[in-house]
Amino acid sequence: NMSQAAQRLGLVVPTWWQVVLALAAAGAFFAFGQAMGALTQTWTPDVARQVDTTTQRLFGGLGGPVGIAAVALLPGICEEVMFRGALQPRLGVVATALLFTCIHTQYGLSLYALSVLVIALGLGLIRKFTNTSTSSICHISYNFIAGVGIAASQAALAIGLMALLIAVSAYSIWPHLRRTAQHATP
């Protein structure tokens, strides 16, 4: 039935700390992706220009709020349910991450593709230790931040959103860590 299918796919209501984890991971993934993008532009500027051109062709027309929401939500939900929900329990984290990277053909063989692989491994670990709902929240948040940066060409805004996500996550986690540390001390 639907309930059993949702459970098997890992589609459950996430706890508050799983949402915080997803937001913090999205910020970390975005920072990592930006760093890999900067390295690509420095080491292989021709590849960077080609990927930027392809990305603008694919997503450049989706600059409005509806377009950014579509780019954030649709892949964030569909890819996570398919890869982390359905395939990962059968194939494992690494094989699923490799398959996920392979569908992102716009990056070719580049540092961008390597960053997709690293992020896919991170999403896989989130799914393994939490659930698909949490990895979906992370993926959607990442796509949203990246979408704002690509569609609006406002990297500063995207970086600000990333910093905000990390700050909110740290603020949410800190009291829990303090309580845990106080209970652990005799």
C-alpha positions in Angstrom: 0.0 0.0 0.0 1.0 3.7 -0.2 2.1 3.8 3.5 4.4 0.8 3.0 5.8 2.2 -0.2 6.5 5.6 1.4 8.2 3.9 4.3 10.4 1.8 2.0 11.4 4.8 0.0 12.2 6.7 3.2 9.5 9.3 2.8 8.7 10.1 6.3 8.1 13.3 8.3 11.6 14.4 9.3 12.5 15.5 12.8 13.6 19.1 13.5 17.2 18.1 13.7 17.0 16.4 10.4 15.7 19.6 8.8 18.5 21.5 10.4 21.0 18.9 9.2 19.6 19.2 5.6 19.9 23.0 5.6 23.4 23.0 7.0 24.5 20.3 4.5 22.9 22.3 1.6 25.0 25.3 2.6 28.2 23.2 2.9 27.5 21.6 -0.5 26.9 25.0 -2.1 30.2 26.3 -0.6 32.0 23.2 -1.9 30.4 23.6 -5.4 31.5 27.2 -5.5 35.0 26.3 -4.6 35.1 23.6 -7.3 33.7 26.1 -9.8 36.4 28.6 -8.9 39.1 25.9 -9.4 37.5 24.9 -12.7 37.6 28.5 -13.9 41.3 28.8 -12.8 42.6 25.4 -14.1 40.4 24.8 -17.1 38.7 28.1 -18.2 37.5 26.6 -21.5 35.6 23.9 -19.7 34.2 26.4 -17.3 33.0 28.6 -20.2 31.4 25.6 -21.9 29.6 24.5 -18.7 28.4 28.1 -18.0 27.1 28.4 -21.5 25.2 25.0 -21.2 23.9 25.9 -17.8 22.6 29.3 -19.0 20.9 27.5 -22.0 19.3 25.0 -19.7 18.3 27.2 -16.8 18.8 30.8 -17.8 15.2 31.3 -18.8 14.0 30.2 -15.4 15.0 33.3 -13.6 11.6 34.2 -12.1 10.3 32.9 -8.8 8.3 30.1 -10.5 11.3 29.0 -12.5 13.6 29.0 -9.5 11.0 27.1 -7.5 10.6 24.5 -10.3 14.3 24.0 -10.6 14.6 23.6 -6.8 11.6 21.4 -6.2 11.2 19.0 -9.2 14.8 17.6 -9.3 15.1 17.8 -5.5 12.1 15.6 -5.0 12.2 13.3 -8.1 15.9 12.6 -8.1 15.9 11.9 -4.4 13.0 9.6 -4.5 14.5 7.7 -7.5 18.1 7.6 -6.5 18.2 7.7 -2.7 14.8 6.3 -2.0 14.5 3.5 -4.6 18.0 2.7 -5.9 20.3 3.3 -2.9 18.8 0.7 -0.6 19.5 -1.9 -3.4 22.7 -0.6 -4.9 24.4 1.2 -2.1 25.7 4.7 -1.6 28.6 4.7 -4.0 26.9 3.0 -7.0 23.9 5.3 -6.6 26.2 8.4 -6.4 27.9 7.3 -9.6 24.6 6.8 -11.4 23.4 10.2 -10.2 26.6 11.8 -11.5 26.2 10.2 -14.9 22.8 11.8 -15.5 24.4 15.3 -15.0 25.9 15.1 -18.5 26.1 18.9 -18.9 29.3 18.8 -16.8 31.2 16.3 -18.9 34.4 15.1 -17.4 35.3 18.0 -15.2 35.8 19.2 -11.7 32.1 20.1 -11.8 31.3 16.5 -12.3 33.6 15.6 -9.4 31.7 18.1 -7.3 28.4 16.4 -8.3 29.8 13.1 -7.3 30.9 14.4 -3.9 27.5 16.0 -3.3 25.8 12.8 -4.4 27.9 10.9 -1.9 26.9 13.4 0.8 23.2 13.1 -0.1 23.6 9.3 0.0 25.0 9.5 3.5 22.2 11.8 4.6 19.7 9.2 3.3 21.6 6.3 4.9 21.6 7.9 8.3 18.3 9.7 8.2 15.7 9.3 5.4 14.9 10.3 1.9 12.8 13.2 3.1 15.8 14.8 4.7 18.0 14.3 1.6 15.2 15.8 -0.4 15.1 18.9 1.8 18.9 19.2 1.4 18.7 18.8 -2.4 15.8 21.3 -2.7 17.7 23.8 -0.6 20.9 23.4 -2.5 19.0 23.8 -5.8 17.3 26.9 -4.6 20.5 28.6 -3.5 22.2 27.6 -6.8 19.1 28.6 -8.8 19.1 32.1 -7.3 22.8 32.3 -8.1 22.5 31.1 -11.7 19.1 32.5 -12.8 19.6 35.9 -11.2 23.3 36.0 -11.6 23.5 37.1 -8.0 26.2 35.0 -6.4 26.3 37.3 -3.4 22.7 36.7 -2.7 23.2 32.9 -3.0 26.2 33.0 -0.7 24.2 35.2 1.8 21.4 32.6 1.7 23.9 29.8 2.3 25.4 31.7 5.3 21.9 32.2 6.7 21.1 28.5 6.4 24.3 27.6 8.2 23.7 30.3 10.9 20.1 29.1 11.5 21.3 25.5 11.6 24.1 26.3 14.1 21.7 28.3 16.3 19.2 25.4 16.2 21.8 22.8 17.1 23.7 24.7 19.8 21.2 24.4 22.7 20.9 20.7 22.0 24.7 20.2 22.0 24.9 22.2 25.2 22.3 20.1 27.0 23.9 16.9 25.8 27.3 18.1 27.1 25.8 19.1 30.5 24.2 15.7 30.9 27.4 13.9 30.0 29.5 15.8 32.6 29.3 14.2 36.0 
